[in-house]
Amino acid sequence: MKKVKLAYGKTGMEVNVPDSAVVIEPRHLQGLADEKGAVLAAMRNPIGTQPLREMVKASDTIAIVISDLTRPTPNHKIVPWILEELNHVPKDNFVIINGLGSHRANTREELILMLGQQVVDSIKIENHDAFDDNKLVHVGRNTYGSEVYFNKTYVNSTFKIVTGFIEPHFFAGFSGGPKGIQPGVTGIKTILEFHNAQMIGHPNSTWGVIEGNILQDSATQNCLMAKPDFMLNVTLNGEKEITNVFAGDVIKAHRIGCEFVKESAMYAVDQPFDIVITTNSGYPLDQNLYQTVKGMSAAAQIVRQGGAIISASECSDGVPNHGNYAKILQMRNTPQELLDMINDPSFSMFDQWQVQVQAIVQLKADCYLYSTLDNATVEKAQFIPISDVEKTLTELIKKYGPNPRVAVLPFGPLTIPYIQ
């Protein structure tokens, strides 16, 4: 047996796995020796735009869109460095928009955690509200027939900056870039259309695919209707250190960033596995069951039909108790019934996309969950609760014996395996 450390909560957890188990981790990239220097250099030598400082007038009103607490973007570093680079602009001219999509608003304490006390005390911050029509403005219609509504403060700002981080994404191909805007600061109607059953169910709406991915195309079209003037995205390693910086044009710089991530985060295997152990990259990504689906989806790329996925995800924030995810899971008794309901064109409810992806995974493999949630909650979500990862693994090895193929994704969706 060999020991593997899984990213779980804030501390991680160690498990023993067979010596033959294939451990699939991101190719380790060193954190940058001088993160600030690299970010400043990227803002001064951007891809496809003028240097940031030269583009911004002292009279501009500047919106900086950030990702919320469920993402590990190092806003506490990036945002102060942007403000420093734009120190010719009065502080009152800035607004930081927390790009929540349809997630809950972050509290003052959480914003301090995300941005640091000094930024929270000195800069206007707005939690985006996708549900309040008075705070939205219509900006156009995309080729998929979706009416696009954006945050009014964002649209009315004379200079728009979007931040974020790039990693493989389970239906948009990659995070970052246009996704900071769509769904970050869009209205709930637009978010629902962006995540509808046809978009999510398209074969190219998957990890690591940009070309032909209709979800990434929709995000791009929508984003360009009120285009950010400047993008600042980073890539991170397992320790959440910055490994590279991509700044400038929201499309050009993002695409170059995606190529970089593909090299380090996508991992080819030659055949499927009977059992895959996964995580959701630890805190803050494994805060709830809703987010945990991403790690399971990563495992589903390489598990065989009828195999098993064991997920270790702390879920310190519960299912969560906001949004419709838990509610939708109660509407039908099996993954297949849930999928049929969601695929019915008359059905539309925000958060259905996560249930759709989950059901697709559950139809492929048995899904076991190790978490802090009570058994009844886990069973209601149609997962199999477990109290010991190693014990479950031992039982499954007996079930699939004599020499089942086992894979481990210690960092969950930070590495996306695929069958070559």
Secondary structure in CASP SS format (residue, H / E / C, confidence):
PFRMAT SS
TARGET T0000
AUTHOR 0000-0000-0000
METHOD secondary structure of the structure
MODEL  1
M C 1.00
K E 1.00
K E 1.00
V E 1.00
K E 1.00
L E 1.00
A C 1.00
Y C 1.00
G C 1.00
K C 1.00
T C 1.00
G C 1.00
M E 1.00
E E 1.00
V E 1.00
N E 1.00
V E 1.00
P C 1.00
D C 1.00
S C 1.00
A C 1.00
V E 1.00
V E 1.00
I C 1.00
E C 1.00
P C 1.00
R C 1.00
H C 1.00
L C 1.00
Q C 1.00
G C 1.00
L C 1.00
A C 1.00
D C 1.00
E H 1.00
K H 1.00
G H 1.00
A H 1.00
V H 1.00
L H 1.00
A H 1.00
A H 1.00
M H 1.00
R H 1.00
N C 1.00
P C 1.00
I E 1.00
G C 1.00
T C 1.00
Q C 1.00
P C 1.00
L H 1.00
R H 1.00
E H 1.00
M H 1.00
V C 1.00
K C 1.00
A C 1.00
S C 1.00
D C 1.00
T C 1.00
I E 1.00
A E 1.00
I E 1.00
V E 1.00
I E 1.00
S E 1.00
D C 1.00
L C 1.00
T C 1.00
R C 1.00
P C 1.00
T C 1.00
P C 1.00
N H 1.00
H H 1.00
K H 1.00
I H 1.00
V H 1.00
P H 1.00
W H 1.00
I H 1.00
L H 1.00
E H 1.00
E H 1.00
L C 1.00
N C 1.00
H C 1.00
V C 1.00
P C 1.00
K H 1.00
D H 1.00
N H 1.00
F E 1.00
V E 1.00
I E 1.00
I E 1.00
N E 1.00
G E 1.00
L C 1.00
G C 1.00
S C 1.00
H C 1.00
R C 1.00
A C 1.00
N C 1.00
T C 1.00
R H 1.00
E H 1.00
E H 1.00
L H 1.00
I H 1.00
L H 1.00
M H 1.00
L H 1.00
G C 1.00
Q H 1.00
Q H 1.00
V H 1.00
V H 1.00
D H 1.00
S H 1.00
I C 1.00
K E 1.00
I E 1.00
E E 1.00
N E 1.00
H C 1.00
D C 1.00
A C 1.00
F C 1.00
D C 1.00
D H 1.00
N H 1.00
K H 1.00
L E 1.00
V E 1.00
H E 1.00
V E 1.00
G E 1.00
R E 1.00
N C 1.00
T C 1.00
Y C 1.00
G C 1.00
S C 1.00
E E 1.00
V E 1.00
Y E 1.00
F E 1.00
N E 1.00
K H 1.00
T H 1.00
Y H 1.00
V H 1.00
N H 1.00
S C 1.00
T C 1.00
F E 1.00
K E 1.00
I E 1.00
V E 1.00
T E 1.00
G E 1.00
F E 1.00
I C 1.00
E C 1.00
P E 1.00
H E 1.00
F C 1.00
F C 1.00
A C 1.00
G E 1.00
F E 1.00
S C 1.00
G C 1.00
G H 1.00
P H 1.00
K H 1.00
G H 1.00
I C 1.00
Q C 1.00
P C 1.00
G C 1.00
V C 1.00
T E 1.00
G C 1.00
I H 1.00
K H 1.00
T H 1.00
I H 1.00
L H 1.00
E H 1.00
F H 1.00
H C 1.00
N C 1.00
A H 1.00
Q H 1.00
M H 1.00
I H 1.00
G H 1.00
H C 1.00
P C 1.00
N C 1.00
S C 1.00
T C 1.00
W C 1.00
G C 1.00
V C 1.00
I C 1.00
E C 1.00
G C 1.00
N C 1.00
I H 1.00
L H 1.00
Q H 1.00
D H 1.00
S H 1.00
A H 1.00
T H 1.00
Q H 1.00
N H 1.00
C H 1.00
L H 1.00
M C 1.00
A C 1.00
K C 1.00
P C 1.00
D C 1.00
F E 1.00
M E 1.00
L E 1.00
N E 1.00
V E 1.00
T E 1.00
L E 1.00
N C 1.00
G C 1.00
E C 1.00
K C 1.00
E C 1.00
I E 1.00
T E 1.00
N E 1.00
V E 1.00
F E 1.00
A E 1.00
G E 1.00
D C 1.00
V C 1.00
I C 1.00
K H 1.00
A H 1.00
H H 1.00
R H 1.00
I H 1.00
G H 1.00
C H 1.00
E H 1.00
F H 1.00
V H 1.00
K H 1.00
E H 1.00
S H 1.00
A H 1.00
M E 1.00
Y E 1.00
A E 1.00
V E 1.00
D C 1.00
Q C 1.00
P C 1.00
F E 1.00
D E 1.00
I E 1.00
V E 1.00
I E 1.00
T E 1.00
T E 1.00
N C 1.00
S C 1.00
G C 1.00
Y C 1.00
P C 1.00
L C 1.00
D C 1.00
Q C 1.00
N C 1.00
L H 1.00
Y H 1.00
Q H 1.00
T H 1.00
V H 1.00
K H 1.00
G H 1.00
M H 1.00
S H 1.00
A H 1.00
A H 1.00
A H 1.00
Q C 1.00
I C 1.00
V E 1.00
R E 1.00
Q E 1.00
G E 1.00
G E 1.00
A E 1.00
I E 1.00
I E 1.00
S E 1.00
A E 1.00
S C 1.00
E C 1.00
C C 1.00
S C 1.00
D C 1.00
G C 1.00
V C 1.00
P C 1.00
N C 1.00
H C 1.00
G C 1.00
N C 1.00
Y H 1.00
A H 1.00
K H 1.00
I H 1.00
L H 1.00
Q C 1.00
M C 1.00
R C 1.00
N C 1.00
T C 1.00
P H 1.00
Q H 1.00
E H 1.00
L H 1.00
L H 1.00
D H 1.00
M H 1.00
I H 1.00
N H 1.00
D C 1.00
P C 1.00
S C 1.00
F C 1.00
S C 1.00
M C 1.00
F C 1.00
D C 1.00
Q H 1.00
W H 1.00
Q H 1.00
V H 1.00
Q H 1.00
V H 1.00
Q H 1.00
A H 1.00
I H 1.00
V H 1.00
Q H 1.00
L H 1.00
K H 1.00
A E 1.00
D E 1.00
C E 1.00
Y E 1.00
L E 1.00
Y E 1.00
S C 1.00
T C 1.00
L C 1.00
D C 1.00
N H 1.00
A H 1.00
T H 1.00
V H 1.00
E H 1.00
K H 1.00
A C 1.00
Q C 1.00
F C 1.00
I E 1.00
P E 1.00
I C 1.00
S C 1.00
D C 1.00
V H 1.00
E H 1.00
K H 1.00
T H 1.00
L H 1.00
T H 1.00
E H 1.00
L H 1.00
I H 1.00
K H 1.00
K H 1.00
Y H 1.00
G C 1.00
P C 1.00
N C 1.00
P C 1.00
R C 1.00
V E 1.00
A E 1.00
V E 1.00
L E 1.00
P C 1.00
F C 1.00
G H 1.00
P H 1.00
L H 1.00
T C 1.00
I E 1.00
P E 1.00
Y E 1.00
I E 1.00
Q C 1.00
END
